[in-house]
Amino acid sequence: MKQGIHPEYRQVVYKDTSTGFMFLTGSTRYSKETVEWEDGNTYPLLTVEVSSDSHPFYTGKQKFADAGGRVDKFRKKYGM
């Protein structure tokens, strides 16, 4: 890679604001807030509103639309 043109890649902690779940990962994002992680080191803290801990797809609380009902409505409407 070319030197001096890429942002610094470092370890950061993301925190889900809805559940309080935190995880450590790599990122180029910057934050003035910091947090002490389980390993005793201090990392930048970035907050997110939705993570795998709170998203309905990952928690199993996903709602599915009734696709069969939509098809039946279409067929009834257009006489198929």
Phi and psi restraints in degrees (range 20) as a CNS / XPLOR table:
assign (resid 1 and name C) (resid 2 and name N)
       (resid 2 and name CA) (resid 2 and name C) 1.0 -69.2 20.0 2
assign (resid 2 and name N) (resid 2 and name CA)
       (resid 2 and name C) (resid 3 and name N) 1.0 139.6 20.0 2
assign (resid 2 and name C) (resid 3 and name N)
       (resid 3 and name CA) (resid 3 and name C) 1.0 -80.2 20.0 2
assign (resid 3 and name N) (resid 3 and name CA)
       (resid 3 and name C) (resid 4 and name N) 1.0 140.8 20.0 2
assign (resid 3 and name C) (resid 4 and name N)
       (resid 4 and name CA) (resid 4 and name C) 1.0 84.4 20.0 2
assign (resid 4 and name N) (resid 4 and name CA)
       (resid 4 and name C) (resid 5 and name N) 1.0 -1.3 20.0 2
assign (resid 4 and name C) (resid 5 and name N)
       (resid 5 and name CA) (resid 5 and name C) 1.0 -110.7 20.0 2
assign (resid 5 and name N) (resid 5 and name CA)
       (resid 5 and name C) (resid 6 and name N) 1.0 -12.4 20.0 2
assign (resid 5 and name C) (resid 6 and name N)
       (resid 6 and name CA) (resid 6 and name C) 1.0 -100.1 20.0 2
assign (resid 6 and name N) (resid 6 and name CA)
       (resid 6 and name C) (resid 7 and name N) 1.0 145.4 20.0 2
assign (resid 6 and name C) (resid 7 and name N)
       (resid 7 and name CA) (resid 7 and name C) 1.0 -68.6 20.0 2
assign (resid 7 and name N) (resid 7 and name CA)
       (resid 7 and name C) (resid 8 and name N) 1.0 156.5 20.0 2
assign (resid 7 and name C) (resid 8 and name N)
       (resid 8 and name CA) (resid 8 and name C) 1.0 -70.3 20.0 2
assign (resid 8 and name N) (resid 8 and name CA)
       (resid 8 and name C) (resid 9 and name N) 1.0 128.5 20.0 2
assign (resid 8 and name C) (resid 9 and name N)
       (resid 9 and name CA) (resid 9 and name C) 1.0 -97.9 20.0 2
assign (resid 9 and name N) (resid 9 and name CA)
       (resid 9 and name C) (resid 10 and name N) 1.0 124.3 20.0 2
assign (resid 9 and name C) (resid 10 and name N)
       (resid 10 and name CA) (resid 10 and name C) 1.0 -146.1 20.0 2
assign (resid 10 and name N) (resid 10 and name CA)
       (resid 10 and name C) (resid 11 and name N) 1.0 169.2 20.0 2
assign (resid 10 and name C) (resid 11 and name N)
       (resid 11 and name CA) (resid 11 and name C) 1.0 -77.5 20.0 2
assign (resid 11 and name N) (resid 11 and name CA)
       (resid 11 and name C) (resid 12 and name N) 1.0 134.9 20.0 2
assign (resid 11 and name C) (resid 12 and name N)
       (resid 12 and name CA) (resid 12 and name C) 1.0 -136.4 20.0 2
assign (resid 12 and name N) (resid 12 and name CA)
       (resid 12 and name C) (resid 13 and name N) 1.0 160.7 20.0 2
assign (resid 12 and name C) (resid 13 and name N)
       (resid 13 and name CA) (resid 13 and name C) 1.0 -110.3 20.0 2
assign (resid 13 and name N) (resid 13 and name CA)
       (resid 13 and name C) (resid 14 and name N) 1.0 127.5 20.0 2
assign (resid 13 and name C) (resid 14 and name N)
       (resid 14 and name CA) (resid 14 and name C) 1.0 -99.6 20.0 2
assign (resid 14 and name N) (resid 14 and name CA)
       (resid 14 and name C) (resid 15 and name N) 1.0 138.4 20.0 2
assign (resid 14 and name C) (resid 15 and name N)
       (resid 15 and name CA) (resid 15 and name C) 1.0 -123.9 20.0 2
assign (resid 15 and name N) (resid 15 and name CA)
       (resid 15 and name C) (resid 16 and name N) 1.0 126.9 20.0 2
assign (resid 15 and name C) (resid 16 and name N)
       (resid 16 and name CA) (resid 16 and name C) 1.0 -79.7 20.0 2
assign (resid 16 and name N) (resid 16 and name CA)
       (resid 16 and name C) (resid 17 and name N) 1.0 117.1 20.0 2
assign (resid 16 and name C) (resid 17 and name N)
       (resid 17 and name CA) (resid 17 and name C) 1.0 -70.6 20.0 2
assign (resid 17 and name N) (resid 17 and name CA)
       (resid 17 and name C) (resid 18 and name N) 1.0 -22.2 20.0 2
assign (resid 17 and name C) (resid 18 and name N)
       (resid 18 and name CA) (resid 18 and name C) 1.0 -83.8 20.0 2
assign (resid 18 and name N) (resid 18 and name CA)
       (resid 18 and name C) (resid 19 and name N) 1.0 -28.2 20.0 2
assign (resid 18 and name C) (resid 19 and name N)
       (resid 19 and name CA) (resid 19 and name C) 1.0 -119.9 20.0 2
assign (resid 19 and name N) (resid 19 and name CA)
       (resid 19 and name C) (resid 20 and name N) 1.0 -15.5 20.0 2
assign (resid 19 and name C) (resid 20 and name N)
       (resid 20 and name CA) (resid 20 and name C) 1.0 84.5 20.0 2
assign (resid 20 and name N) (resid 20 and name CA)
       (resid 20 and name C) (resid 21 and name N) 1.0 0.9 20.0 2
assign (resid 20 and name C) (resid 21 and name N)
       (resid 21 and name CA) (resid 21 and name C) 1.0 -66.5 20.0 2
assign (resid 21 and name N) (resid 21 and name CA)
       (resid 21 and name C) (resid 22 and name N) 1.0 134.2 20.0 2
assign (resid 21 and name C) (resid 22 and name N)
       (resid 22 and name CA) (resid 22 and name C) 1.0 -126.3 20.0 2
assign (resid 22 and name N) (resid 22 and name CA)
       (resid 22 and name C) (resid 23 and name N) 1.0 144.3 20.0 2
assign (resid 22 and name C) (resid 23 and name N)
       (resid 23 and name CA) (resid 23 and name C) 1.0 -144.0 20.0 2
assign (resid 23 and name N) (resid 23 and name CA)
       (resid 23 and name C) (resid 24 and name N) 1.0 150.1 20.0 2
assign (resid 23 and name C) (resid 24 and name N)
       (resid 24 and name CA) (resid 24 and name C) 1.0 -99.3 20.0 2
assign (resid 24 and name N) (resid 24 and name CA)
       (resid 24 and name C) (resid 25 and name N) 1.0 131.2 20.0 2
assign (resid 24 and name C) (resid 25 and name N)
       (resid 25 and name CA) (resid 25 and name C) 1.0 -155.3 20.0 2
assign (resid 25 and name N) (resid 25 and name CA)
       (resid 25 and name C) (resid 26 and name N) 1.0 174.2 20.0 2
assign (resid 25 and name C) (resid 26 and name N)
       (resid 26 and name CA) (resid 26 and name C) 1.0 -92.2 20.0 2
assign (resid 26 and name N) (resid 26 and name CA)
       (resid 26 and name C) (resid 27 and name N) 1.0 146.7 20.0 2
assign (resid 26 and name C) (resid 27 and name N)
       (resid 27 and name CA) (resid 27 and name C) 1.0 -163.0 20.0 2
assign (resid 27 and name N) (resid 27 and name CA)
       (resid 27 and name C) (resid 28 and name N) 1.0 161.4 20.0 2
assign (resid 27 and name C) (resid 28 and name N)
       (resid 28 and name CA) (resid 28 and name C) 1.0 -101.1 20.0 2
assign (resid 28 and name N) (resid 28 and name CA)
       (resid 28 and name C) (resid 29 and name N) 1.0 -1.9 20.0 2
assign (resid 28 and name C) (resid 29 and name N)
       (resid 29 and name CA) (resid 29 and name C) 1.0 -69.5 20.0 2
assign (resid 29 and name N) (resid 29 and name CA)
       (resid 29 and name C) (resid 30 and name N) 1.0 152.8 20.0 2
assign (resid 29 and name C) (resid 30 and name N)
       (resid 30 and name CA) (resid 30 and name C) 1.0 -116.9 20.0 2
assign (resid 30 and name N) (resid 30 and name CA)
       (resid 30 and name C) (resid 31 and name N) 1.0 145.4 20.0 2
assign (resid 30 and name C) (resid 31 and name N)
       (resid 31 and name CA) (resid 31 and name C) 1.0 -148.1 20.0 2
assign (resid 31 and name N) (resid 31 and name CA)
       (resid 31 and name C) (resid 32 and name N) 1.0 142.3 20.0 2
assign (resid 31 and name C) (resid 32 and name N)
       (resid 32 and name CA) (resid 32 and name C) 1.0 -81.9 20.0 2
assign (resid 32 and name N) (resid 32 and name CA)
       (resid 32 and name C) (resid 33 and name N) 1.0 -22.2 20.0 2
assign (resid 32 and name C) (resid 33 and name N)
       (resid 33 and name CA) (resid 33 and name C) 1.0 -76.3 20.0 2
assign (resid 33 and name N) (resid 33 and name CA)
       (resid 33 and name C) (resid 34 and name N) 1.0 144.9 20.0 2
assign (resid 33 and name C) (resid 34 and name N)
       (resid 34 and name CA) (resid 34 and name C) 1.0 -132.0 20.0 2
assign (resid 34 and name N) (resid 34 and name CA)
       (resid 34 and name C) (resid 35 and name N) 1.0 162.6 20.0 2
assign (resid 34 and name C) (resid 35 and name N)
       (resid 35 and name CA) (resid 35 and name C) 1.0 -146.2 20.0 2
assign (resid 35 and name N) (resid 35 and name CA)
       (resid 35 and name C) (resid 36 and name N) 1.0 146.0 20.0 2
assign (resid 35 and name C) (resid 36 and name N)
       (resid 36 and name CA) (resid 36 and name C) 1.0 -87.0 20.0 2
assign (resid 36 and name N) (resid 36 and name CA)
       (resid 36 and name C) (resid 37 and name N) 1.0 123.4 20.0 2
assign (resid 36 and name C) (resid 37 and name N)
       (resid 37 and name CA) (resid 37 and name C) 1.0 -88.5 20.0 2
assign (resid 37 and name N) (resid 37 and name CA)
       (resid 37 and name C) (resid 38 and name N) 1.0 172.3 20.0 2
assign (resid 37 and name C) (resid 38 and name N)
       (resid 38 and name CA) (resid 38 and name C) 1.0 -58.2 20.0 2
assign (resid 38 and name N) (resid 38 and name CA)
       (resid 38 and name C) (resid 39 and name N) 1.0 -26.2 20.0 2
assign (resid 38 and name C) (resid 39 and name N)
       (resid 39 and name CA) (resid 39 and name C) 1.0 -84.9 20.0 2
assign (resid 39 and name N) (resid 39 and name CA)
       (resid 39 and name C) (resid 40 and name N) 1.0 1.1 20.0 2
assign (resid 39 and name C) (resid 40 and name N)
       (resid 40 and name CA) (resid 40 and name C) 1.0 91.9 20.0 2
assign (resid 40 and name N) (resid 40 and name CA)
       (resid 40 and name C) (resid 41 and name N) 1.0 -8.6 20.0 2
assign (resid 40 and name C) (resid 41 and name N)
       (resid 41 and name CA) (resid 41 and name C) 1.0 -86.7 20.0 2
assign (resid 41 and name N) (resid 41 and name CA)
       (resid 41 and name C) (resid 42 and name N) 1.0 157.4 20.0 2
assign (resid 41 and name C) (resid 42 and name N)
       (resid 42 and name CA) (resid 42 and name C) 1.0 -103.0 20.0 2
assign (resid 42 and name N) (resid 42 and name CA)
       (resid 42 and name C) (resid 43 and name N) 1.0 130.1 20.0 2
assign (resid 42 and name C) (resid 43 and name N)
       (resid 43 and name CA) (resid 43 and name C) 1.0 -126.8 20.0 2
assign (resid 43 and name N) (resid 43 and name CA)
       (resid 43 and name C) (resid 44 and name N) 1.0 156.6 20.0 2
assign (resid 43 and name C) (resid 44 and name N)
       (resid 44 and name CA) (resid 44 and name C) 1.0 -63.2 20.0 2
assign (resid 44 and name N) (resid 44 and name CA)
       (resid 44 and name C) (resid 45 and name N) 1.0 143.7 20.0 2
assign (resid 44 and name C) (resid 45 and name N)
       (resid 45 and name CA) (resid 45 and name C) 1.0 -109.4 20.0 2
assign (resid 45 and name N) (resid 45 and name CA)
       (resid 45 and name C) (resid 46 and name N) 1.0 124.8 20.0 2
assign (resid 45 and name C) (resid 46 and name N)
       (resid 46 and name CA) (resid 46 and name C) 1.0 -117.5 20.0 2
assign (resid 46 and name N) (resid 46 and name CA)
       (resid 46 and name C) (resid 47 and name N) 1.0 134.7 20.0 2
assign (resid 46 and name C) (resid 47 and name N)
       (resid 47 and name CA) (resid 47 and name C) 1.0 -103.8 20.0 2
assign (resid 47 and name N) (resid 47 and name CA)
       (resid 47 and name C) (resid 48 and name N) 1.0 143.3 20.0 2
assign (resid 47 and name C) (resid 48 and name N)
       (resid 48 and name CA) (resid 48 and name C) 1.0 -132.2 20.0 2
assign (resid 48 and name N) (resid 48 and name CA)
       (resid 48 and name C) (resid 49 and name N) 1.0 153.4 20.0 2
assign (resid 48 and name C) (resid 49 and name N)
       (resid 49 and name CA) (resid 49 and name C) 1.0 -85.0 20.0 2
assign (resid 49 and name N) (resid 49 and name CA)
       (resid 49 and name C) (resid 50 and name N) 1.0 -30.0 20.0 2
assign (resid 49 and name C) (resid 50 and name N)
       (resid 50 and name CA) (resid 50 and name C) 1.0 -134.4 20.0 2
assign (resid 50 and name N) (resid 50 and name CA)
       (resid 50 and name C) (resid 51 and name N) 1.0 133.5 20.0 2
assign (resid 50 and name C) (resid 51 and name N)
       (resid 51 and name CA) (resid 51 and name C) 1.0 -136.0 20.0 2
assign (resid 51 and name N) (resid 51 and name CA)
       (resid 51 and name C) (resid 52 and name N) 1.0 -174.3 20.0 2
assign (resid 51 and name C) (resid 52 and name N)
       (resid 52 and name CA) (resid 52 and name C) 1.0 -65.4 20.0 2
assign (resid 52 and name N) (resid 52 and name CA)
       (resid 52 and name C) (resid 53 and name N) 1.0 -18.5 20.0 2
assign (resid 52 and name C) (resid 53 and name N)
       (resid 53 and name CA) (resid 53 and name C) 1.0 -78.9 20.0 2
assign (resid 53 and name N) (resid 53 and name CA)
       (resid 53 and name C) (resid 54 and name N) 1.0 -23.5 20.0 2
assign (resid 53 and name C) (resid 54 and name N)
       (resid 54 and name CA) (resid 54 and name C) 1.0 -120.5 20.0 2
assign (resid 54 and name N) (resid 54 and name CA)
       (resid 54 and name C) (resid 55 and name N) 1.0 -9.7 20.0 2
assign (resid 54 and name C) (resid 55 and name N)
       (resid 55 and name CA) (resid 55 and name C) 1.0 -74.0 20.0 2
assign (resid 55 and name N) (resid 55 and name CA)
       (resid 55 and name C) (resid 56 and name N) 1.0 133.4 20.0 2
assign (resid 55 and name C) (resid 56 and name N)
       (resid 56 and name CA) (resid 56 and name C) 1.0 -57.0 20.0 2
assign (resid 56 and name N) (resid 56 and name CA)
       (resid 56 and name C) (resid 57 and name N) 1.0 -32.5 20.0 2
assign (resid 56 and name C) (resid 57 and name N)
       (resid 57 and name CA) (resid 57 and name C) 1.0 -63.0 20.0 2
assign (resid 57 and name N) (resid 57 and name CA)
       (resid 57 and name C) (resid 58 and name N) 1.0 -40.9 20.0 2
assign (resid 57 and name C) (resid 58 and name N)
       (resid 58 and name CA) (resid 58 and name C) 1.0 -84.8 20.0 2
assign (resid 58 and name N) (resid 58 and name CA)
       (resid 58 and name C) (resid 59 and name N) 1.0 -25.5 20.0 2
assign (resid 58 and name C) (resid 59 and name N)
       (resid 59 and name CA) (resid 59 and name C) 1.0 -86.1 20.0 2
assign (resid 59 and name N) (resid 59 and name CA)
       (resid 59 and name C) (resid 60 and name N) 1.0 -11.9 20.0 2
assign (resid 59 and name C) (resid 60 and name N)
       (resid 60 and name CA) (resid 60 and name C) 1.0 84.6 20.0 2
assign (resid 60 and name N) (resid 60 and name CA)
       (resid 60 and name C) (resid 61 and name N) 1.0 10.8 20.0 2
assign (resid 60 and name C) (resid 61 and name N)
       (resid 61 and name CA) (resid 61 and name C) 1.0 -105.1 20.0 2
assign (resid 61 and name N) (resid 61 and name CA)
       (resid 61 and name C) (resid 62 and name N) 1.0 26.9 20.0 2
assign (resid 61 and name C) (resid 62 and name N)
       (resid 62 and name CA) (resid 62 and name C) 1.0 -73.7 20.0 2
assign (resid 62 and name N) (resid 62 and name CA)
       (resid 62 and name C) (resid 63 and name N) 1.0 139.5 20.0 2
assign (resid 62 and name C) (resid 63 and name N)
       (resid 63 and name CA) (resid 63 and name C) 1.0 -99.3 20.0 2
assign (resid 63 and name N) (resid 63 and name CA)
       (resid 63 and name C) (resid 64 and name N) 1.0 132.0 20.0 2
assign (resid 63 and name C) (resid 64 and name N)
       (resid 64 and name CA) (resid 64 and name C) 1.0 -104.5 20.0 2
assign (resid 64 and name N) (resid 64 and name CA)
       (resid 64 and name C) (resid 65 and name N) 1.0 136.8 20.0 2
assign (resid 64 and name C) (resid 65 and name N)
       (resid 65 and name CA) (resid 65 and name C) 1.0 -74.0 20.0 2
assign (resid 65 and name N) (resid 65 and name CA)
       (resid 65 and name C) (resid 66 and name N) 1.0 148.3 20.0 2
assign (resid 65 and name C) (resid 66 and name N)
       (resid 66 and name CA) (resid 66 and name C) 1.0 -79.1 20.0 2
assign (resid 66 and name N) (resid 66 and name CA)
       (resid 66 and name C) (resid 67 and name N) 1.0 90.0 20.0 2
assign (resid 66 and name C) (resid 67 and name N)
       (resid 67 and name CA) (resid 67 and name C) 1.0 -65.8 20.0 2
assign (resid 67 and name N) (resid 67 and name CA)
       (resid 67 and name C) (resid 68 and name N) 1.0 -37.6 20.0 2
assign (resid 67 and name C) (resid 68 and name N)
       (resid 68 and name CA) (resid 68 and name C) 1.0 -62.7 20.0 2
assign (resid 68 and name N) (resid 68 and name CA)
       (resid 68 and name C) (resid 69 and name N) 1.0 -38.0 20.0 2
assign (resid 68 and name C) (resid 69 and name N)
       (resid 69 and name CA) (resid 69 and name C) 1.0 -65.5 20.0 2
assign (resid 69 and name N) (resid 69 and name CA)
       (resid 69 and name C) (resid 70 and name N) 1.0 -36.5 20.0 2
assign (resid 69 and name C) (resid 70 and name N)
       (resid 70 and name CA) (resid 70 and name C) 1.0 -67.7 20.0 2
assign (resid 70 and name N) (resid 70 and name CA)
       (resid 70 and name C) (resid 71 and name N) 1.0 -41.2 20.0 2
assign (resid 70 and name C) (resid 71 and name N)
       (resid 71 and name CA) (resid 71 and name C) 1.0 -64.6 20.0 2
assign (resid 71 and name N) (resid 71 and name CA)
       (resid 71 and name C) (resid 72 and name N) 1.0 -43.6 20.0 2
assign (resid 71 and name C) (resid 72 and name N)
       (resid 72 and name CA) (resid 72 and name C) 1.0 -62.6 20.0 2
assign (resid 72 and name N) (resid 72 and name CA)
       (resid 72 and name C) (resid 73 and name N) 1.0 -40.2 20.0 2
assign (resid 72 and name C) (resid 73 and name N)
       (resid 73 and name CA) (resid 73 and name C) 1.0 -62.1 20.0 2
assign (resid 73 and name N) (resid 73 and name CA)
       (resid 73 and name C) (resid 74 and name N) 1.0 -42.6 20.0 2
assign (resid 73 and name C) (resid 74 and name N)
       (resid 74 and name CA) (resid 74 and name C) 1.0 -62.5 20.0 2
assign (resid 74 and name N) (resid 74 and name CA)
       (resid 74 and name C) (resid 75 and name N) 1.0 -46.9 20.0 2
assign (resid 74 and name C) (resid 75 and name N)
       (resid 75 and name CA) (resid 75 and name C) 1.0 -63.8 20.0 2
assign (resid 75 and name N) (resid 75 and name CA)
       (resid 75 and name C) (resid 76 and name N) 1.0 -39.6 20.0 2
assign (resid 75 and name C) (resid 76 and name N)
       (resid 76 and name CA) (resid 76 and name C) 1.0 -67.3 20.0 2
assign (resid 76 and name N) (resid 76 and name CA)
       (resid 76 and name C) (resid 77 and name N) 1.0 -40.5 20.0 2
assign (resid 76 and name C) (resid 77 and name N)
       (resid 77 and name CA) (resid 77 and name C) 1.0 -65.6 20.0 2
assign (resid 77 and name N) (resid 77 and name CA)
       (resid 77 and name C) (resid 78 and name N) 1.0 -41.8 20.0 2
assign (resid 77 and name C) (resid 78 and name N)
       (resid 78 and name CA) (resid 78 and name C) 1.0 -102.9 20.0 2
assign (resid 78 and name N) (resid 78 and name CA)
       (resid 78 and name C) (resid 79 and name N) 1.0 11.8 20.0 2
assign (resid 78 and name C) (resid 79 and name N)
       (resid 79 and name CA) (resid 79 and name C) 1.0 62.3 20.0 2
assign (resid 79 and name N) (resid 79 and name CA)
       (resid 79 and name C) (resid 80 and name N) 1.0 38.8 20.0 2
